């Protein structure tokens, strides 16, 4: 069984792996990206299955760590509406 992260653990994970986009045109919650590779969170989420059970495959596809994918998913749940709108655009 997988243990659910605490609020502090989730915040730390997001802080370690997620950053705002540096382009001033791409501002707002939907444009945040992974620190090391610059992959937008919406791109990670758009590649995930509806049950988020393919995190390892997504990590491999984007050449990022599993923790980075977990951080993207955690960030997504905090900013779901903005990212869903971006994905629908």
Buried (B, 14 or more C-beta within 10 A) or exposed (E): EEEEEEEEEBEEBBEEBBBEBEEEEEEEBBBBBBBEEEBBBBBBBEBBEEEBEBBEEBBEBBEBBEEBBBBBBBBBEEBEEBBBEBEEE
